[in-house]
């Protein structure tokens, strides 16, 4: 039996995030086979992986589904980044999934004011 996987959805909420913050996304993965498999999974931004969850593992029982969470730190450069999820078994890439929405990274204006000192 060959391993297979179906990505049902990838949830991110509002895809506009502040640069440098940690965010979590969730994806439902389904194993449509009659055998349990352990898959390697990685969520990342941009084709050059400007931010990544790192590679993790998930075991999905035969015919079962699992909600997998991915945490990554947003890049420090403003821009729109496509979101990808790769699912691998052994060394074979089973799915290279691109989310329908990109992540937008922004840097909002801010300032810290120290105490006013009269000299």
C-alpha positions in Angstrom: 0.0 0.0 0.0 1.4 3.4 -1.0 1.1 6.3 1.4 -1.3 9.1 0.4 -2.5 12.2 2.2 -5.3 14.8 1.6 -5.0 18.3 2.9 -8.6 19.3 3.6 -8.0 22.9 4.8 -5.4 25.3 6.2 -6.7 27.8 8.8 -4.8 31.0 9.5 -7.4 33.6 10.5 -6.6 37.1 9.3 -3.4 36.7 7.3 -2.0 40.1 8.1 0.7 39.9 10.8 3.3 42.1 12.4 6.9 41.4 11.5 8.7 39.2 14.0 5.7 37.9 15.8 5.0 34.2 16.4 1.8 32.8 14.8 0.1 29.4 14.6 -1.7 27.9 11.6 -3.8 24.7 11.6 -4.3 22.2 8.8 -6.5 19.1 8.7 -4.6 16.1 7.1 -6.5 13.0 6.1 -5.0 9.6 5.4 -7.3 8.1 2.7 -5.5 4.6 2.7 -6.2 1.4 4.6 -2.9 1.6 6.5 -1.5 3.9 9.2 1.4 6.1 8.1 3.8 8.6 9.7 4.4 11.7 7.6 6.9 14.6 7.7 5.2 18.0 7.5 6.5 21.5 7.1 4.6 24.8 6.7 6.6 27.7 5.3 6.3 31.2 3.8 7.7 31.9 0.3 9.4 29.5 -2.1 12.7 30.3 -0.5 11.4 29.5 3.1 11.8 33.0 4.6 9.9 31.6 7.6 9.3 27.9 8.5 7.7 25.8 11.1 10.6 23.3 10.8 10.0 19.7 9.9 7.7 17.8 12.2 6.0 14.4 12.1 2.4 13.3 12.3 1.0 9.8 12.5 -2.4 9.4 10.9 -4.4 6.1 11.3 -5.9 4.3 8.3 -8.9 6.4 7.0 -8.3 8.9 9.8 -7.8 12.6 10.0 -5.6 14.8 12.3 -5.6 18.5 12.9 -1.9 19.6 12.9 -0.7 23.0 14.3 2.3 24.8 12.9 4.0 27.7 14.6 6.4 30.1 12.9 7.9 33.5 13.4 7.0 36.1 10.8 9.9 37.5 8.7 11.3 40.9 9.6 10.7 42.2 6.0 7.4 43.6 4.9 5.7 41.9 2.0 3.2 39.3 0.8 4.4 35.7 1.2 2.7 32.7 -0.3 2.0 29.9 2.2 3.1 26.3 1.4 2.6 23.0 3.2 4.8 20.1 2.2 3.9 16.5 3.3 6.5 13.8 2.8 6.7 10.1 3.4 10.2 8.7 3.7 11.9 10.8 1.0 8.9 11.1 -1.3 7.0 14.4 -1.5 3.3 13.5 -1.4 1.8 17.0 -1.4 3.1 20.5 -2.1 0.1 22.5 -1.1 -0.3 26.2 -1.6 -2.8 28.1 0.5 -5.4 30.2 -1.3 -4.3 33.3 0.7 -0.9 34.7 1.2 0.4 36.1 4.5 1.0 39.8 4.6 3.8 41.0 6.9 3.6 44.6 8.1 5.6 46.9 10.3 3.4 49.4 12.0 4.8 52.7 13.2 5.8 52.8 16.9 7.9 54.9 19.2 9.2 54.6 22.7 9.6 57.9 24.6 11.9 58.0 27.6 11.5 60.4 30.5 11.7 64.1 29.8 14.7 65.6 31.6 15.2 69.3 32.1 18.8 70.4 31.9 
